[in-house]
Amino acid sequence: MKKIISIGIITLLGFSLLNAQSKLERKALKKKKTETHYNTIKKLVTSGTFQFKASYAFALGNDIAKVSNLLVGANNTFEGNRVNLTNNTNFLKLNKENATISLPYFGRVHRVVSYNGIDDNGIAFEGNIEKHKIEFYDSKHKIEIKFEANKPQEKLKLHLVINSNGTSFLNVSSSNRQNIRYEGKISSIEVDEN
């Protein structure tokens, strides 16, 4: 009987050690994968040329939920305070100290301004950026980019947080509008083949 109990304990101990080793291996593999993704994203950001494409917009107020109920076909677009942008052309392209921004806007406008004689409801900008700052948080595998894009009619402050897998969050503060946040991914800039 003691022999059977001893064999059972040894077998159980053996399985525990194998399982522990397996967990350690999986944890090490996950850490290496995260590190590899982070280094790839870091290299892309360091190059100074990349783009952010939003999948969702989050109006930072409850107005968007009220508006969504009034729009025909909004069921596929509006999800509570989240707006699905997957079928919407939008981007933030950074090229060194220049930016091109074309993002839809949902939220409250404090001061209505007609840009270049055209009613522009989205957030649009093309030109040089100011106060450009990149911070790498290697221990957290996170990158933060802050900059300002100023037009005569509107001052924009942008704060982009990039995670190791490329998932990113863009906060836009405006002198004329309620703040808005976007969720999406960064990638290399797509080249037009026209």
Secondary structure, DSSP 8 states (H G I E B T S, - for coil): -HHHHHHHHHHHHHHHHHHHHHHHHHHHHHHHHHHHHHHHHHHHHHHTEEEEEEEEEEESSSHHHHHHTTSTTGGGTEETTEEE-TTS--EEEEETTEEEEEE---S-BSS---BTTB---SEEEEEE-EEEEEEEETTTTEEEEEEEEE-SS-EEEEEEEEETTSEEEEEEEESSB--EEEEEEEE-------
